[in-house]
Amino acid sequence: MEISIKTWSQLNGKDVLLFTLTNDHGVELLVTNYGCIVTKLLVPDRKGNMENVVLGFGQFEPYLENSPYFGAVIGRVAGRIQGASFELGGVTYSLAKNENNNHLHGGPNGFHRVLWQAMPVRRDDAVGVVFSYTSPDGEEGYPGTVHVQVTYWLNNDNEWTVTYRARSNKTTLLNLTNHTYFNLSGNGKRDILDHTLTIRSSRVLELNEELIPTGHVLDVANTPFDLRQGKKIREAVESEHPQIELVGGGYDHPFWLDRHHDKEIVLSDPESGRVLTVETDEVGVVVYTSNQLPDGLDLGGTPSRKYLGICLETQGLPDAIHHPQFPSIVLPAGKEWVSTTVYRFGVIE
């Protein structure tokens, strides 16, 4: 297994680094210390052809200009916070309003736009990168100085593992995720509508017109959200279910997982034979079928368009601070928060 590092660009006089992690099977994971972004991920199809299965740019500059969170770590809080404010310990905190009247994905200068410290690491069975960032008290309106560490590992089982760690000196909110867009066809040669998605989840959160949870938890039975036996994504996109239409035709919804680290999320592309299995500690997964992806971004020769990728954002439930019935995303002062998500690539036998 190998790690190579190159200076990709400069930002405010500091090096933007690009790490290439390669395992013994030729799987390659390319990541940068800007936003902990995954820029490329090469995995084999059933015939052994190595192709890129994530959406991203070939150069650094487009990530600064118009990236819809391609491949990035999202924080301090993934998803939307209604009204861009919350109360904690009797104090009301005001956040940046970067989507209508609401706060989205940690704000305009959230973790996805930070240049992280980065260090290559090795162990007997994997190669990786440890990213570190200290978010100062008051950054984007959040309380507490938070020390965050994100570690990416690639091993010979073709697993990309993400471990998040964080500790704050004040009680604060924290809900991290990764916003990689997957497309198992390889090199974006087809959209994801004929991918099959299986999620072990019997509950999905209802959204309002601003795509924020209403607080109602819906039973997935007899709806396009019942993915327990697997469905082609096309079935959801073509559904007339009001929640599907609300988000622009497709998914942009938080699924409350029934189990963890037990093949709870499986994405497959029957044509290429590629399979992605996602296992996580997290309460839920926000599934986004790129319903709002703009047209015409140059993704290494493939122009962006709707349904070109799917995000499987393992995380706590969005806007949980306003819904006490949801598991808490409050991080108490001095307590370490740790979470791991594993992305395992294989092929249909």
VOGU-3710 file (C-alpha; in Angstrom, 3 decimals, decimal comma):
1> meisiktwsq> 0,000/0,000/0,000  1,227/3,455/-0,846  0,701/7,133/0,001  1,854/9,960/-2,231  1,534/13,692/-1,529  1,762/16,647/-3,856  1,144/20,364/-3,532  -2,040/20,921/-5,526  -2,440/24,677/-5,151  -2,075/27,593/-2,751
11> lngkdvllft> -4,694/29,258/-0,569  -3,881/32,381/1,433  -0,197/31,528/1,227  -0,647/27,954/2,478  -0,264/24,692/0,599  -3,329/22,860/-0,607  -2,210/19,217/-0,574  -3,477/16,267/-2,576  -2,975/12,802/-1,077  -3,264/9,627/-3,131
21> ltndhgvell> -3,894/6,460/-1,103  -3,432/3,207/-3,051  -4,073/-0,315/-1,804  -2,580/-3,570/-3,106  -5,537/-4,094/-5,484  -5,055/-0,774/-7,227  -7,932/1,025/-5,525  -7,057/4,729/-5,289  -8,531/7,334/-2,941  -7,563/10,956/-3,664
31> vtnygcivtk> -8,208/13,486/-0,901  -7,211/17,068/-0,194  -6,746/18,980/3,053  -9,181/21,645/1,808  -12,474/20,568/3,356  -11,190/16,964/3,702  -12,582/16,608/0,179  -12,536/13,277/-1,638  -11,722/14,312/-5,207  -11,541/10,894/-6,854
41> llvpdrkgnm> -12,064/7,251/-5,908  -11,064/4,499/-8,348  -12,586/1,042/-7,758  -13,002/-1,998/-10,028  -16,142/-3,106/-11,828  -17,004/-6,794/-12,249  -14,473/-7,049/-15,086  -11,736/-5,404/-13,057  -11,896/-2,040/-14,843  -10,752/0,753/-12,529
51> envvlgfgqf> -12,963/3,833/-12,803  -13,852/6,873/-10,707  -17,051/6,436/-8,662  -17,369/9,917/-7,089  -18,132/13,357/-8,481  -15,418/15,983/-8,252  -13,216/18,429/-10,089  -9,835/17,748/-11,662  -8,474/21,103/-10,468  -8,585/22,885/-7,104
61> epylenspyf> -10,045/26,248/-8,112  -13,608/25,064/-8,929  -13,976/23,857/-5,336  -13,640/27,494/-4,272  -16,046/28,825/-6,872  -19,099/26,644/-7,355  -18,859/23,274/-5,668  -22,119/21,818/-4,296  -20,183/20,336/-1,338  -18,555/17,655/-3,555
71> gavigrvagr> -16,726/15,157/-1,340  -16,405/17,447/1,683  -16,696/17,036/5,442  -19,669/19,079/6,661  -19,756/20,805/10,040  -20,226/22,000/12,655  -23,777/20,846/11,939  -24,796/19,007/8,799  -28,163/19,821/7,265  -30,430/22,720/8,073
81> iqgasfelgg> -31,116/24,537/11,332  -34,484/26,248/11,201  -34,400/30,008/11,631  -30,597/29,938/11,819  -30,744/30,023/15,608  -30,981/27,736/18,616  -31,094/27,899/22,387  -28,607/26,103/24,572  -28,244/26,523/28,313  -30,626/29,467/28,308
91> vtyslaknen> -28,603/31,354/25,697  -29,854/31,976/22,147  -27,227/31,647/19,437  -27,646/33,239/16,018  -26,061/31,567/13,007  -25,414/32,581/9,415  -28,493/32,507/7,184  -27,118/30,875/4,055  -30,270/29,238/2,703  -33,337/31,442/2,818
101> nnhlhggpng> -33,954/32,155/6,506  -32,124/29,028/7,627  -28,614/27,807/8,372  -27,242/25,081/6,070  -24,251/22,745/6,420  -22,380/24,739/9,067  -22,657/28,066/7,288  -20,974/29,647/4,256  -17,547/29,122/5,828  -18,154/25,795/7,485
111> fhrvlwqamp> -15,714/22,887/7,672  -16,040/22,313/3,903  -14,181/25,596/3,273  -11,404/25,133/5,839  -7,773/24,258/5,099  -7,153/21,431/7,570  -3,828/20,278/8,985  -3,075/16,908/7,397  -0,663/14,085/8,154  -0,213/10,771/6,301
121> vrrddavgvv> -0,450/7,670/8,504  0,208/3,980/8,062  -0,606/0,801/9,887  -0,090/-2,849/8,963  -3,401/-3,185/7,134  -4,148/0,337/5,847  -2,886/3,728/4,703  -4,564/6,977/5,614  -4,612/10,680/6,368  -5,392/12,386/9,678
131> fsytspdgee> -6,998/15,810/9,235  -7,109/18,242/12,181  -8,831/21,580/12,684  -9,567/23,819/15,667  -12,814/25,724/15,219  -12,634/28,846/17,401  -15,318/29,892/19,865  -18,018/31,777/17,976  -17,083/30,537/14,515  -20,217/30,802/12,318
141> gypgtvhvqv> -22,078/31,668/15,534  -21,520/28,416/17,428  -20,295/28,366/21,044  -17,086/26,686/22,133  -13,619/26,073/20,780  -13,867/22,658/19,124  -10,898/20,456/18,279  -11,865/18,181/15,385  -10,003/15,241/13,896  -11,119/13,324/10,812
151> tywlnndnew> -9,214/10,200/9,787  -9,550/8,502/6,403  -8,240/4,934/6,013  -8,030/2,750/2,899  -7,387/-0,963/3,412  -6,981/-4,074/1,288  -10,625/-5,063/1,778  -11,439/-2,065/-0,459  -12,882/-0,212/2,527  -12,693/3,538/2,973
161> tvtyrarsnk> -13,217/4,229/6,680  -13,975/7,673/8,109  -13,575/8,277/11,841  -14,608/11,621/13,318  -13,454/12,841/16,726  -14,303/16,124/18,410  -14,061/17,807/21,811  -15,288/21,257/22,855  -14,455/23,472/25,820  -18,090/24,624/25,951
171> ttllnltnht> -21,304/22,735/25,428  -22,155/23,108/21,761  -23,836/21,432/18,783  -22,037/18,946/16,561  -23,254/16,767/13,694  -20,607/15,882/11,113  -20,992/14,048/7,817  -19,293/13,480/4,488  -20,974/14,860/1,352  -19,465/12,632/-1,339
181> yfnlsgngkr> -21,620/12,086/-4,431  -21,360/8,458/-5,598  -21,942/7,128/-9,108  -21,090/3,450/-9,487  -21,361/3,418/-13,291  -17,746/4,601/-13,422  -16,462/7,923/-14,721  -20,029/9,293/-14,674  -20,959/7,485/-17,873  -24,583/7,033/-16,740
191> dildhtltir> -26,766/8,703/-14,140  -27,790/6,933/-10,920  -31,469/6,343/-11,776  -30,906/2,644/-12,461  -28,797/2,126/-9,350  -30,529/0,000/-6,711  -30,655/1,356/-3,160  -31,356/-0,733/-0,064  -31,677/0,887/3,374  -32,613/-0,908/6,569
201> ssrvlelnee> -34,903/1,824/7,785  -38,576/1,699/8,695  -38,844/5,441/9,393  -38,196/8,589/7,395  -38,553/12,200/8,504  -41,258/14,329/6,926  -39,962/17,629/5,519  -41,636/21,019/5,200  -41,458/23,304/2,155  -38,024/24,556/3,311
211> liptghvldv> -36,779/20,941/3,501  -36,557/21,006/7,287  -38,026/18,171/9,380  -41,527/18,929/10,620  -41,022/16,624/13,598  -43,317/13,963/12,157  -41,745/10,552/11,635  -43,318/8,612/8,760  -43,656/4,847/8,452  -42,036/3,894/5,141
221> antpfdlrqg> -44,443/0,996/4,461  -46,230/1,292/1,099  -44,289/4,445/0,146  -41,313/5,159/-2,149  -39,259/5,406/1,040  -39,521/1,686/1,758  -36,079/0,607/0,646  -35,792/-2,359/2,976  -35,932/-4,818/0,066  -34,190/-2,485/-2,371
231> kkireavese> -35,566/-0,241/-5,115  -34,268/1,368/-8,255  -33,819/5,077/-7,637  -35,890/5,713/-10,752  -38,970/4,432/-8,872  -38,703/7,270/-6,356  -37,935/9,932/-8,945  -40,995/8,965/-10,994  -43,277/8,764/-7,951  -45,986/11,341/-7,354
241> hpqielvggg> -45,620/11,080/-3,581  -45,839/14,650/-2,228  -42,584/14,305/-0,259  -40,771/13,197/-3,420  -42,187/16,091/-5,439  -41,404/18,537/-2,615  -37,641/18,080/-3,023  -37,616/18,333/-6,812  -38,245/14,694/-7,709  -36,145/12,170/-5,800
251> ydhpfwldrh> -34,766/11,909/-2,296  -33,381/14,615/-0,031  -34,578/12,935/3,130  -33,285/11,721/6,504  -33,814/7,985/7,035  -33,751/6,823/10,663  -31,703/3,629/10,584  -33,001/0,427/12,177  -29,543/-1,078/12,672  -25,859/-0,202/12,598
261> hdkeivlsdp> -22,699/-1,813/11,233  -24,870/-4,506/9,669  -25,051/-3,775/5,922  -27,669/-1,124/6,632  -27,087/0,858/3,414  -26,323/-0,870/0,095  -26,030/0,859/-3,286  -25,478/-1,220/-6,418  -25,219/-0,701/-10,148  -26,297/-3,890/-11,954
271> esgrvltvet> -24,648/-2,842/-15,217  -21,119/-2,249/-13,891  -21,529/-4,803/-11,119  -20,209/-2,416/-8,496  -21,658/-2,514/-4,972  -21,152/-0,002/-2,161  -22,037/-1,078/1,376  -22,165/1,659/4,025  -22,083/0,868/7,743  -22,173/3,495/10,463
281> devgvvvyts> -22,554/4,414/14,142  -24,820/7,271/13,157  -28,536/7,527/13,907  -29,511/8,241/10,329  -28,547/8,816/6,733  -29,641/11,704/4,555  -30,092/10,401/1,029  -29,767/13,052/-1,672  -30,202/12,074/-5,320  -28,738/15,371/-6,628
291> nqlpdgldlg> -32,166/16,702/-7,583  -30,790/20,265/-7,442  -27,367/19,615/-8,986  -26,685/22,416/-11,480  -26,037/21,671/-15,134  -22,722/22,160/-16,834  -20,042/21,936/-14,138  -16,991/20,267/-15,693  -16,382/17,050/-13,793  -13,288/15,881/-15,613
301> gtpsrkylgi> -14,980/15,851/-18,990  -18,441/14,884/-17,741  -20,871/17,818/-17,400  -22,917/17,854/-14,206  -26,682/17,373/-14,324  -29,544/16,182/-12,144  -29,299/12,607/-10,888  -25,616/12,243/-11,761  -24,709/11,290/-8,188  -26,175/10,156/-4,880
311> cletqglpda> -25,062/11,315/-1,421  -25,340/8,925/1,519  -24,738/11,346/4,385  -24,516/9,354/7,612  -25,268/11,723/10,481  -27,503/12,675/13,375  -30,985/13,781/12,423  -31,184/17,280/10,900  -32,465/20,160/13,040  -32,442/17,839/16,057
321> ihhpqfpsiv> -31,909/20,807/18,388  -35,506/21,884/17,670  -36,998/18,395/18,038  -36,481/16,918/21,510  -37,905/13,587/20,317  -34,847/13,180/18,057  -31,535/11,884/19,451  -29,521/14,844/20,707  -26,680/16,472/18,729  -25,548/18,450/21,793
331> lpagkewvst> -21,874/17,881/22,612  -21,276/18,501/26,324  -18,185/20,475/27,320  -15,121/18,268/27,733  -16,726/15,117/26,337  -15,147/13,438/23,310  -17,490/12,604/20,439  -16,450/9,742/18,157  -18,215/8,292/15,134  -17,169/5,904/12,368
341> tvyrfgvie> -18,607/5,200/8,931  -17,263/2,496/6,606  -17,715/2,534/2,809  -16,972/-0,958/1,419  -16,682/-1,536/-2,328  -17,283/-4,887/-3,983  -18,945/-6,426/-7,009  -22,158/-8,346/-7,596  -21,304/-12,046/-7,675
//
